[in-house]
Amino acid sequence: MENVTKLYSILDRTAEMLGPIFEAVNDGVAVRNYSNVIAKTQQEYRNDYALCRLGEFNSKTGEIIPEFPPKMVYIPYKKEL
């Protein structure tokens, strides 16, 4: 479906909150975008974040199809202290 993109958000696992929603054509592109954002984060906090897929958006109809529960697309290893 050419008019459908997927919706994602970055989960701050420490704050237990999702960030702003962004679109990507697939999980691979979303992981690349996530990686670019996380690369700008201080090294000691990078494992605090995970990538979640929230659903799909049809840009032709305006329909949003939620994915519940959100799918964890990328979860970095978090070393326990």
Secondary structure by P-SEA (a helix, b strand, c coil): cccbbbbbbbbcccccccccccccccaaaaaaaaaaaaaaccccccccbbbbbcccccccccbbbbccccccccccccccc
